């Protein structure tokens, strides 16, 4: 086992670095290890942020933020309160958009330094988690309800000011097993023709709530709406779970499931087909999970665009 580095009592009590109030500023002391750190920052910081919906509505959503910088060797730590000071300041100026992301990430790299003579930090990161509500029309009745989508918006900036933006949407749907559906219909046919007398002549194929986690890399967030991605996902997998259901809607949902039986393998290939059709996506990756009603385990599949060095 190698040496363990711990600050001495003298180093803690006799800190020679002070802040503007005269309090010991321990994080400015020299680095004991001499190592770069890939990411340093905070997560689970809650803040209300404004998001522009496709219909022009500006809506405030409770957001959980994660903020990081790449931290080079030399000092003990960063002033973490500056991260959320910067975020809160930028949130007061603008809605969540490309300018908001760029300005926040720029300020992380420059203003997290203790003095302007230091080099700007090499990389900065911002991740925003929020629930995005949309009105969802019932399948057949003249009703609608609110459908909520768990979303993640991520910004990453490097020292050459190159920025990258990633959007993740969690899309819930119903998946009916093709094999189970086929065997159910086989049994019903055999029962109707007196080949078997087992059961009552009705068999129910197993289906389950399922989820696709879809991440796309966008050239610009301002030119693409979360609603656009959701519509793309609905086109590939139309059996989205419903927020408002009357009997006629429930029957329509049963018919829709019967028309779209799928394994996880079918689901990811359907999604791959539609995502590759959109030039706005620089890259993408999809993970689907079917929370099996037959098995005590889940079925999972992952697929990606396949760019060299791309999303995994």
Secondary structure, 3 states (H helix, E strand, C coil): CCCCCCCCHHHHHCCCCECCCCCECHHHCECCCCCCEEEEEEEEEEEEEEEECCCCCEEEEEEEEEEEEEECCCECCCCCHHHHHHHHHHHCCCCCCHHHHHHHHHHHHHHCCCCCCCCCCCCEEEEEEEEEEEEEECCCCCCEEEEEEEEEEEEEECCCCCEEEEEEEEEEEEEECHHHHHHHHHHHHHHHCCCCCCCCCCCCCCEEEEEEEEEEEECCCCCCCHHHHHHHHHHHCCCECCCCCCHHHHHHHHHHHHHCCCCHHHHHHHHHHHHCCCCCEEEEEEEEEECCCCCCCCEEEEEECCCCCCCC
